[in-house]
Amino acid sequence: MKDYDKVFGVVLGKAPHPYDVTLLEDKTSEGNVLAPGQQPVLSFLVTNNTDQPIQTSGKINIIRYGARGISGDQWYSQVIKFEDIPSLPIDVNVPAKGSQIIEVKATLPETFGAYAFIFDLGSQGRRFALSAVRTFAPAPQKIQFPIITQDVTVGISILKSLGIQAVRMEVGWIPAQDPNYATKMAELDAKLKALFDNNITVMLTVESGQQPYTEALGRLRPFLNDQAEMSPVVGDTAWLPQYDPDFQKFVANLCTKYGWPTVPSPRSNSITNLGKAPRFPDGEPTCFVIAKSTPPWPRASKRRGKTGPKF
């Protein structure tokens, strides 16, 4: 992120640092997500990486900050500083190669947004310790048609604290011949049920799964860059044509077991006549399913002379 080091006053790319800071416990909230009226009560572990003791009076700087996009760059953002919050004094006495637990109580304004906690130990430098956010109090009731919010990149406790009730989750196609098919399906079922039990609806993106035995040449076919060099991570992962029926069955099973309410939407023309299948109780939506492959469906289905499944 642009200006990260300037806004927070930390040195990037310098290793090893004299000390490290790790959050041990947030006694107030889940995932450092604060509802109105909540104030953080935090436990940090300070670890001395040097052969000499660190004994000093320091402080924890608190900065209210944000981020904004950079024109022409969808991945890179810029950190901006809004204001300094009164710092917290701390006394550090850590033996060589040792550690110390430091507990603090902070008083943050009720202003919504992000707050950074920066340890400042003078000559020992500054370390980014924590980022917290103050936001609306969550409303955990079930919603039939929630608005999609983000990918599943954090735990359920944080999703609940943020009031998120719809997420996107990627799942790789699991061929029926996979020796661990039952185990993998049970794991997927447990993930979806945990989200459902917490009133979080899922949009599943079904991908190839990248099983070498289903792909041409038994491997990913790397894309080439402008210098005709193969990419080590990006390429064509489409399966061989003989596995199309198994992939379609896998997607159909996901739709009928987890889809809203018990069968796919009429828009999913290729699998609307499969009838009802077991689902989680209460008739609430568990997930919506989108099938995806690499290369995209029109290109993948061209080899069969068909238009491909309609999702």
Number of C-alpha atoms within 10 A of each C-alpha: 12 15 14 17 13 12 15 21 15 17 15 9 7 7 7 9 15 18 20 18 21 15 15 13 16 16 13 15 19 17 20 22 24 24 19 13 10 15 19 18 16 19 17 19 17 21 20 22 19 15 11 13 16 22 12 15 13 19 19 22 21 23 21 22 19 15 16 12 14 12 8 7 8 8 8 13 17 14 18 17 16 14 11 13 17 13 18 16 14 17 12 19 17 20 17 14 15 17 20 15 16 16 15 13 12 16 14 17 15 14 11 14 15 17 25 21 22 22 26 21 20 11 9 14 14 24 23 20 18 17 17 17 19 22 18 14 15 14 12 15 11 16 14 14 11 16 12 14 13 14 14 15 11 10 11 17 14 16 24 21 21 22 19 21 26 24 21 19 17 17 15 15 21 23 18 13 8 12 10 11 13 12 11 13 12 11 12 13 14 12 11 20 16 13 22 20 12 16 23 26 28 26 18 25 18 21 19 22 17 19 18 13 12 19 19 15 10 13 16 19 18 15 14 13 9 6 6 8 10 14 12 11 9 12 16 18 22 25 25 14 14 9 13 13 9 15 20 16 14 16 20 22 16 20 27 22 20 28 25 20 21 20 24 25 16 11 10 17 12 15 22 16 11 13 10 13 14 10 18 17 8 7 11 20 24 28 25 19 26 16 20 20 20 15 15 13 17 14 13 19 16 11 9 10 9 10 12 15 14 12 15
